[in-house]
Amino acid sequence: SQQVRAALAAKAGDLAPAYGRDGALERVVPVLLALLEDDAAEVRLRVVSNLAPVHDTVGVEGLAEALLPAIARLAEDPTWRVRLAIVEKAPDVAKQLGGAAFDASLGDACVRWLADDVAAIRDAATATLGELCQMLGSDWAQNRALPRVVELGGDRSYLRRITALEALAALAASLDAAAVQADVLPAALRSAGDAVANVRFTCATCLGALGLLVEDRGPVVEALAALGDDADKDVRDFAEKARAGLP
């Protein structure tokens, strides 16, 4: 039954240390792989939630070769709770596997999550992106993540444009001041004239964060001043709060 399979999925990983590396690869990992293909989302979710003992036993190489392809498929799972679990565990997986292996399997998915139809996944993806940029380094942030985030800033959906602004602020923390000034700030400034007030006040918050990271705050101050005269009261309030937070 599904209940039995879910219970097995939650505990199967705990058997890995008892078998040792070779035994776990031979006996435990095949069971986990089968459970990751289960029709029930709850079963797949429970496998993902208990991979730490397997990693500790079989090591980075064993986990990458055996389980990472299946985990990568779950990044596109039709059940949003499964996708959310993968999003939230992405930093742990990256830490365990190292940047190169993680990027090869899940790097693109990390940015695609920002455009997910489910708000909870977009929010989690934004937080995860900030952590991943810190872990994988400024080169990954600038050359892999940033172009996709900038592209998302032009999406037809205002909700995705909001997510793009939040993601810009999250990844900027891993870049140096010159990169933020040259590559991140212009993308944020373009949103100051968005037709949707929610995007504009999110832009004000983003600009407030970026203003703390750049050396030339002139463009930030100018944009916030303009937003401070916006027709929408919420936009004016957010702009004033952002300006007050600048040195």
Solvent accessible surface area in square Angstrom, and as a share of the most:
residue,aa,sasa,rsa
1,S,97,0.63
2,Q,91,0.41
3,Q,153,0.68
4,V,101,0.58
5,R,85,0.31
6,A,6,0.05
7,A,54,0.42
8,L,78,0.39
9,A,1,0.01
10,A,30,0.23
11,K,135,0.57
12,A,2,0.02
13,G,0,0.00
14,D,70,0.36
15,L,90,0.45
16,A,0,0.00
17,P,80,0.51
18,A,92,0.71
19,Y,94,0.36
20,G,29,0.28
21,R,111,0.41
22,D,108,0.56
23,G,17,0.16
24,A,0,0.00
25,L,50,0.25
26,E,126,0.56
27,R,145,0.53
28,V,5,0.03
29,V,5,0.03
30,P,65,0.41
31,V,58,0.33
32,L,1,0.01
33,L,58,0.29
34,A,69,0.53
35,L,12,0.06
36,L,4,0.02
37,E,100,0.45
38,D,19,0.10
39,D,141,0.73
40,A,13,0.10
41,A,19,0.15
42,E,49,0.22
43,V,0,0.00
44,R,22,0.08
45,L,28,0.14
46,R,90,0.33
47,V,1,0.01
48,V,2,0.01
49,S,62,0.40
50,N,33,0.17
51,L,17,0.08
52,A,54,0.42
53,P,26,0.16
54,V,0,0.00
55,H,33,0.15
56,D,109,0.57
57,T,25,0.15
58,V,3,0.02
59,G,28,0.27
60,V,63,0.36
61,E,122,0.54
62,G,4,0.03
63,L,5,0.02
64,A,22,0.17
65,E,129,0.58
66,A,25,0.20
67,L,0,0.00
68,L,6,0.03
69,P,68,0.43
70,A,3,0.02
71,I,3,0.02
72,A,26,0.20
73,R,138,0.50
74,L,10,0.05
75,A,1,0.00
76,E,94,0.42
77,D,9,0.05
78,P,125,0.79
79,T,37,0.21
80,W,107,0.38
81,R,98,0.36
82,V,0,0.00
83,R,32,0.12
84,L,34,0.17
85,A,12,0.09
86,I,3,0.02
87,V,0,0.00
88,E,104,0.46
89,K,63,0.27
90,A,0,0.00
91,P,10,0.06
92,D,70,0.36
93,V,14,0.08
94,A,3,0.02
95,K,144,0.61
96,Q,44,0.20
97,L,12,0.06
98,G,32,0.31
99,G,32,0.31
100,A,89,0.69
101,A,34,0.26
102,F,0,0.00
103,D,33,0.17
104,A,93,0.72
105,S,45,0.29
106,L,1,0.01
107,G,2,0.02
108,D,61,0.32
109,A,3,0.03
110,C,2,0.01
111,V,11,0.07
112,R,104,0.38
113,W,7,0.02
114,L,0,0.00
115,A,36,0.28
116,D,19,0.10
117,D,115,0.60
118,V,40,0.23
119,A,54,0.42
120,A,44,0.34
121,I,0,0.00
122,R,20,0.07
123,D,90,0.47
124,A,18,0.14
125,A,1,0.01
126,T,17,0.10
127,A,64,0.50
128,T,7,0.04
129,L,1,0.01
130,G,13,0.12
131,E,90,0.40
132,L,0,0.00
133,C,0,0.00
134,Q,106,0.47
135,M,74,0.33
136,L,34,0.17
137,G,26,0.25
138,S,59,0.38
139,D,101,0.52
140,W,16,0.06
141,A,0,0.00
142,Q,59,0.26
143,N,92,0.47
144,R,96,0.35
145,A,0,0.00
146,L,9,0.04
147,P,70,0.44
148,R,86,0.31
149,V,0,0.00
150,V,50,0.29
151,E,124,0.56
152,L,19,0.09
153,G,27,0.26
154,G,64,0.62
155,D,42,0.22
156,R,237,0.86
157,S,33,0.21
158,Y,85,0.32
159,L,82,0.41
160,R,53,0.19
161,R,38,0.14
162,I,27,0.14
163,T,6,0.03
164,A,1,0.01
165,L,3,0.01
166,E,68,0.30
167,A,0,0.00
168,L,5,0.03
169,A,29,0.22
170,A,27,0.21
171,L,0,0.00
172,A,0,0.00
173,A,62,0.48
174,S,21,0.13
175,L,18,0.09
176,D,96,0.50
177,A,32,0.25
178,A,75,0.58
179,A,12,0.09
180,V,0,0.00
181,Q,48,0.21
182,A,68,0.53
183,D,56,0.29
184,V,0,0.00
185,L,3,0.02
186,P,52,0.33
187,A,10,0.08
188,A,0,0.00
189,L,49,0.25
190,R,159,0.58
191,S,14,0.09
192,A,24,0.18
193,G,71,0.68
194,D,23,0.12
195,A,100,0.77
196,V,43,0.24
197,A,24,0.19
198,N,61,0.31
199,V,0,0.00
200,R,35,0.13
201,F,43,0.18
202,T,15,0.09
203,C,0,0.00
204,A,0,0.00
205,T,74,0.43
206,C,5,0.03
207,L,0,0.00
208,G,10,0.10
209,A,41,0.32
210,L,0,0.00
211,G,0,0.00
212,L,99,0.49
213,L,67,0.33
214,V,5,0.03
215,E,156,0.70
216,D,79,0.41
217,R,76,0.28
218,G,39,0.38
219,P,46,0.29
220,V,0,0.00
221,V,70,0.40
222,E,127,0.57
223,A,14,0.11
224,L,0,0.00
225,A,38,0.30
226,A,68,0.53
227,L,6,0.03
228,G,16,0.15
229,D,124,0.64
230,D,22,0.11
231,A,104,0.80
232,D,46,0.24
233,K,128,0.54
234,D,74,0.38
235,V,0,0.00
236,R,87,0.32
237,D,68,0.35
238,F,76,0.32
239,A,0,0.00
240,E,94,0.42
241,K,156,0.66
242,A,11,0.09
243,R,90,0.33
244,A,79,0.61
245,G,51,0.49
246,L,24,0.12
247,P,122,0.77
